[in-house]
């Protein structure tokens, strides 16, 4: 049984393309997508604690708790010309437009997450089955109010196999509905599968393969009509599919 705890502080400065760049003006919707030259650095205090129990043969159970306190959190949202610094300029022609840009959140924000994890090499007696390993983890993340791209529930798992010259791994990731930066929009829950492996040909030569999103599943974004709870009467807003990604190769060690 082991327990670890830690603390650190960090600063994150805005990327150059978040501070300067071209405006994208949509005159039909009266929306301007732009960087924000007034962005401030983020300051964070990070706490982590982990409790792990190890058992035979080659297994462990663990609980990891994390808390992040962030000041000047950057968040992409819709704001007014006044918030963007043009509210008092009568010559500014976009006073009535909405500015869609990254902003600093006024008050400090606290994020918390907890992860429960299990991993083990299964205790089979047969030689061909001794190399089977399983991993499973559930993560719950939350904060005090709705935050875009904060994934509330995630489950990851993998099944590994090793026998003589062959090793392979199947990974699965399930994501719950995830709110997006625009209120009412959310990424629909989905499951992705990855597959990888290696076969040793000689002492210095091996063949490997890696597959990402092997079942070619896409990413669906839904939108909720104004005035309704998020998810009620939601309609498809965007569907993206980047396809499956396979890599094959020969690896040499000399």
One Martini backbone bead per residue (centre of mass of N, CA, C, O) as a GRO file, in nm:
protein
  254
    1UNK     BB    1   0.094   0.037   0.025
    2UNK     BB    2   0.048   0.367  -0.126
    3UNK     BB    3   0.136   0.722  -0.074
    4UNK     BB    4   0.074   1.031  -0.259
    5UNK     BB    5   0.185   1.383  -0.265
    6UNK     BB    6   0.121   1.709  -0.436
    7UNK     BB    7   0.274   2.035  -0.542
    8UNK     BB    8   0.204   2.311  -0.781
    9UNK     BB    9   0.314   2.581  -0.987
   10UNK     BB   10   0.176   2.777  -1.271
   11UNK     BB   11   0.240   2.921  -1.601
   12UNK     BB   12   0.027   3.048  -1.879
   13UNK     BB   13   0.075   3.166  -2.186
   14UNK     BB   14  -0.030   3.298  -2.456
   15UNK     BB   15  -0.067   3.243  -2.766
   16UNK     BB   16  -0.004   3.425  -3.041
   17UNK     BB   17  -0.289   3.348  -3.192
   18UNK     BB   18  -0.456   3.474  -2.935
   19UNK     BB   19  -0.355   3.787  -2.980
   20UNK     BB   20  -0.307   3.762  -3.296
   21UNK     BB   21  -0.480   3.852  -3.602
   22UNK     BB   22  -0.735   3.776  -3.794
   23UNK     BB   23  -1.051   3.858  -3.893
   24UNK     BB   24  -1.379   3.699  -3.889
   25UNK     BB   25  -1.647   3.817  -4.090
   26UNK     BB   26  -2.005   3.791  -4.025
   27UNK     BB   27  -2.263   3.975  -4.161
   28UNK     BB   28  -2.514   3.796  -4.127
   29UNK     BB   29  -2.459   3.720  -3.803
   30UNK     BB   30  -2.276   3.921  -3.653
   31UNK     BB   31  -1.974   3.779  -3.643
   32UNK     BB   32  -1.656   3.779  -3.465
   33UNK     BB   33  -1.355   3.612  -3.523
   34UNK     BB   34  -1.095   3.635  -3.269
   35UNK     BB   35  -0.857   3.762  -3.111
   36UNK     BB   36  -0.691   3.868  -2.784
   37UNK     BB   37  -0.480   4.125  -2.666
   38UNK     BB   38  -0.592   4.105  -2.340
   39UNK     BB   39  -0.459   3.863  -2.249
   40UNK     BB   40  -0.381   3.664  -1.974
   41UNK     BB   41  -0.221   3.485  -1.768
   42UNK     BB   42  -0.206   3.175  -1.622
   43UNK     BB   43  -0.276   3.064  -1.283
   44UNK     BB   44  -0.163   2.772  -1.097
   45UNK     BB   45  -0.286   2.527  -0.856
   46UNK     BB   46  -0.158   2.195  -0.781
   47UNK     BB   47  -0.321   1.893  -0.673
   48UNK     BB   48  -0.205   1.561  -0.552
   49UNK     BB   49  -0.344   1.224  -0.490
   50UNK     BB   50  -0.221   0.880  -0.412
   51UNK     BB   51  -0.366   0.547  -0.394
   52UNK     BB   52  -0.201   0.222  -0.361
   53UNK     BB   53  -0.258  -0.131  -0.443
   54UNK     BB   54  -0.067  -0.426  -0.420
   55UNK     BB   55  -0.078  -0.741  -0.609
   56UNK     BB   56  -0.104  -1.066  -0.676
   57UNK     BB   57  -0.004  -1.080  -0.998
   58UNK     BB   58   0.071  -0.786  -1.108
   59UNK     BB   59  -0.117  -0.575  -0.930
   60UNK     BB   60  -0.360  -0.288  -0.918
   61UNK     BB   61  -0.497  -0.031  -0.705
   62UNK     BB   62  -0.636   0.307  -0.766
   63UNK     BB   63  -0.637   0.653  -0.634
   64UNK     BB   64  -0.693   0.978  -0.796
   65UNK     BB   65  -0.651   1.318  -0.689
   66UNK     BB   66  -0.752   1.640  -0.836
   67UNK     BB   67  -0.650   1.995  -0.811
   68UNK     BB   68  -0.742   2.310  -0.984
   69UNK     BB   69  -0.630   2.646  -0.951
   70UNK     BB   70  -0.752   2.914  -1.163
   71UNK     BB   71  -0.620   3.212  -1.292
   72UNK     BB   72  -0.723   3.347  -1.581
   73UNK     BB   73  -0.905   3.183  -1.741
   74UNK     BB   74  -0.937   3.048  -2.056
   75UNK     BB   75  -1.224   3.139  -2.272
   76UNK     BB   76  -1.447   3.064  -2.518
   77UNK     BB   77  -1.660   3.338  -2.625
   78UNK     BB   78  -1.924   3.565  -2.615
   79UNK     BB   79  -1.902   3.917  -2.696
   80UNK     BB   80  -1.867   4.249  -2.683
   81UNK     BB   81  -1.736   4.542  -2.789
   82UNK     BB   82  -1.689   4.649  -2.504
   83UNK     BB   83  -1.524   4.404  -2.399
   84UNK     BB   84  -1.309   4.454  -2.647
   85UNK     BB   85  -1.269   4.798  -2.648
   86UNK     BB   86  -1.523   4.957  -2.843
   87UNK     BB   87  -1.771   5.101  -2.689
   88UNK     BB   88  -1.650   5.426  -2.713
   89UNK     BB   89  -1.655   5.407  -3.038
   90UNK     BB   90  -1.837   5.573  -3.285
   91UNK     BB   91  -1.658   5.463  -3.548
   92UNK     BB   92  -1.737   5.180  -3.494
   93UNK     BB   93  -1.895   4.934  -3.711
   94UNK     BB   94  -1.909   4.678  -3.474
   95UNK     BB   95  -2.094   4.731  -3.215
   96UNK     BB   96  -2.331   4.498  -3.282
   97UNK     BB   97  -2.136   4.278  -3.259
   98UNK     BB   98  -2.007   3.961  -3.211
   99UNK     BB   99  -1.746   3.831  -3.004
  100UNK     BB  100  -1.538   3.551  -3.088
  101UNK     BB  101  -1.333   3.476  -2.806
  102UNK     BB  102  -1.082   3.486  -2.594
  103UNK     BB  103  -1.107   3.480  -2.234
  104UNK     BB  104  -1.103   3.597  -1.911
  105UNK     BB  105  -1.187   3.488  -1.615
  106UNK     BB  106  -1.266   3.666  -1.341
  107UNK     BB  107  -1.274   3.411  -1.164
  108UNK     BB  108  -1.173   3.168  -0.999
  109UNK     BB  109  -1.106   2.817  -1.084
  110UNK     BB  110  -1.227   2.486  -0.997
  111UNK     BB  111  -1.078   2.171  -1.042
  112UNK     BB  112  -1.198   1.824  -1.042
  113UNK     BB  113  -1.062   1.486  -0.989
  114UNK     BB  114  -1.127   1.122  -1.027
  115UNK     BB  115  -0.944   0.806  -1.017
  116UNK     BB  116  -1.011   0.467  -1.113
  117UNK     BB  117  -0.782   0.182  -1.096
  118UNK     BB  118  -0.697  -0.119  -1.296
  119UNK     BB  119  -0.436  -0.379  -1.285
  120UNK     BB  120  -0.340  -0.696  -1.463
  121UNK     BB  121  -0.193  -1.008  -1.457
  122UNK     BB  122  -0.308  -1.297  -1.545
  123UNK     BB  123  -0.326  -1.625  -1.364
  124UNK     BB  124  -0.223  -1.821  -1.581
  125UNK     BB  125  -0.076  -2.138  -1.660
  126UNK     BB  126  -0.064  -2.113  -1.943
  127UNK     BB  127   0.167  -1.997  -2.158
  128UNK     BB  128  -0.031  -1.857  -2.375
  129UNK     BB  129  -0.177  -1.679  -2.111
  130UNK     BB  130   0.036  -1.511  -1.932
  131UNK     BB  131   0.029  -1.232  -2.128
  132UNK     BB  132  -0.230  -1.120  -1.989
  133UNK     BB  133  -0.365  -0.786  -1.980
  134UNK     BB  134  -0.541  -0.548  -1.767
  135UNK     BB  135  -0.722  -0.229  -1.807
  136UNK     BB  136  -0.892   0.011  -1.581
  137UNK     BB  137  -1.066   0.338  -1.609
  138UNK     BB  138  -1.216   0.603  -1.406
  139UNK     BB  139  -1.329   0.944  -1.480
  140UNK     BB  140  -1.405   1.232  -1.272
  141UNK     BB  141  -1.517   1.558  -1.376
  142UNK     BB  142  -1.529   1.895  -1.218
  143UNK     BB  143  -1.727   2.195  -1.152
  144UNK     BB  144  -1.922   2.471  -1.058
  145UNK     BB  145  -1.957   2.506  -1.377
  146UNK     BB  146  -1.994   2.543  -1.689
  147UNK     BB  147  -1.749   2.389  -1.917
  148UNK     BB  148  -1.575   2.387  -2.185
  149UNK     BB  149  -1.435   2.068  -2.249
  150UNK     BB  150  -1.546   1.916  -1.999
  151UNK     BB  151  -1.498   1.591  -1.907
  152UNK     BB  152  -1.697   1.408  -1.690
  153UNK     BB  153  -1.675   1.114  -1.842
  154UNK     BB  154  -1.434   0.834  -1.830
  155UNK     BB  155  -1.338   0.533  -2.014
  156UNK     BB  156  -1.061   0.307  -1.983
  157UNK     BB  157  -0.920   0.037  -2.186
  158UNK     BB  158  -0.721  -0.277  -2.187
  159UNK     BB  159  -0.575  -0.543  -2.398
  160UNK     BB  160  -0.308  -0.763  -2.343
  161UNK     BB  161  -0.050  -0.945  -2.545
  162UNK     BB  162   0.205  -1.208  -2.476
  163UNK     BB  163   0.397  -1.425  -2.712
  164UNK     BB  164   0.695  -1.434  -2.745
  165UNK     BB  165   0.709  -1.248  -3.044
  166UNK     BB  166   0.424  -1.150  -2.953
  167UNK     BB  167   0.244  -0.829  -2.950
  168UNK     BB  168  -0.067  -0.685  -2.810
  169UNK     BB  169  -0.325  -0.410  -2.837
  170UNK     BB  170  -0.641  -0.311  -2.691
  171UNK     BB  171  -0.822  -0.001  -2.709
  172UNK     BB  172  -1.060   0.188  -2.496
  173UNK     BB  173  -1.279   0.484  -2.540
  174UNK     BB  174  -1.509   0.655  -2.326
  175UNK     BB  175  -1.737   0.928  -2.386
  176UNK     BB  176  -1.913   1.170  -2.276
  177UNK     BB  177  -2.091   1.422  -2.273
  178UNK     BB  178  -1.958   1.743  -2.407
  179UNK     BB  179  -1.914   2.054  -2.353
  180UNK     BB  180  -1.898   2.348  -2.519
  181UNK     BB  181  -1.825   2.680  -2.562
  182UNK     BB  182  -2.114   2.681  -2.654
  183UNK     BB  183  -2.413   2.722  -2.544
  184UNK     BB  184  -2.581   2.401  -2.612
  185UNK     BB  185  -2.324   2.261  -2.689
  186UNK     BB  186  -2.231   1.911  -2.774
  187UNK     BB  187  -2.059   1.621  -2.740
  188UNK     BB  188  -2.116   1.316  -2.830
  189UNK     BB  189  -2.112   1.022  -2.728
  190UNK     BB  190  -1.828   0.785  -2.740
  191UNK     BB  191  -1.632   0.522  -2.916
  192UNK     BB  192  -1.289   0.411  -2.917
  193UNK     BB  193  -1.048   0.222  -3.121
  194UNK     BB  194  -0.735   0.052  -3.060
  195UNK     BB  195  -0.443  -0.090  -3.242
  196UNK     BB  196  -0.154  -0.299  -3.150
  197UNK     BB  197   0.185  -0.423  -3.259
  198UNK     BB  198   0.442  -0.696  -3.240
  199UNK     BB  199   0.707  -0.861  -3.438
  200UNK     BB  200   0.978  -1.066  -3.391
  201UNK     BB  201   1.225  -1.161  -3.614
  202UNK     BB  202   1.479  -1.054  -3.471
  203UNK     BB  203   1.694  -0.918  -3.255
  204UNK     BB  204   1.695  -0.634  -3.460
  205UNK     BB  205   1.400  -0.717  -3.578
  206UNK     BB  206   1.072  -0.559  -3.647
  207UNK     BB  207   0.718  -0.570  -3.659
  208UNK     BB  208   0.469  -0.305  -3.694
  209UNK     BB  209   0.146  -0.181  -3.558
  210UNK     BB  210  -0.105   0.095  -3.601
  211UNK     BB  211  -0.441   0.178  -3.474
  212UNK     BB  212  -0.676   0.440  -3.523
  213UNK     BB  213  -0.989   0.427  -3.523
  214UNK     BB  214  -1.075   0.136  -3.662
  215UNK     BB  215  -1.409   0.205  -3.707
  216UNK     BB  216  -1.458   0.493  -3.821
  217UNK     BB  217  -1.538   0.715  -3.614
  218UNK     BB  218  -1.702   0.997  -3.529
  219UNK     BB  219  -1.788   1.347  -3.463
  220UNK     BB  220  -2.058   1.477  -3.260
  221UNK     BB  221  -2.251   1.779  -3.277
  222UNK     BB  222  -2.478   1.939  -3.064
  223UNK     BB  223  -2.789   2.137  -3.048
  224UNK     BB  224  -2.972   2.368  -2.850
  225UNK     BB  225  -3.235   2.529  -2.802
  226UNK     BB  226  -3.332   2.810  -2.689
  227UNK     BB  227  -3.432   2.774  -2.339
  228UNK     BB  228  -3.316   2.487  -2.310
  229UNK     BB  229  -3.202   2.219  -2.194
  230UNK     BB  230  -2.935   2.046  -2.233
  231UNK     BB  231  -3.050   1.807  -2.490
  232UNK     BB  232  -3.319   1.928  -2.561
  233UNK     BB  233  -3.406   1.894  -2.878
  234UNK     BB  234  -3.165   1.810  -3.026
  235UNK     BB  235  -2.935   1.888  -3.293
  236UNK     BB  236  -2.751   1.870  -3.560
  237UNK     BB  237  -2.441   2.050  -3.628
  238UNK     BB  238  -2.185   1.836  -3.636
  239UNK     BB  239  -1.976   1.630  -3.860
  240UNK     BB  240  -1.679   1.434  -3.797
  241UNK     BB  241  -1.428   1.261  -4.015
  242UNK     BB  242  -1.087   1.121  -4.002
  243UNK     BB  243  -1.059   0.836  -3.975
  244UNK     BB  244  -0.856   0.588  -4.009
  245UNK     BB  245  -0.525   0.496  -3.860
  246UNK     BB  246  -0.244   0.350  -4.027
  247UNK     BB  247   0.059   0.171  -3.920
  248UNK     BB  248   0.358   0.044  -4.087
  249UNK     BB  249   0.664  -0.144  -3.989
  250UNK     BB  250   1.021  -0.136  -3.954
  251UNK     BB  251   1.238  -0.229  -3.681
  252UNK     BB  252   1.568  -0.123  -3.586
  253UNK     BB  253   1.851  -0.257  -3.388
  254UNK     BB  254   2.217  -0.140  -3.341
   0.00000   0.00000   0.00000
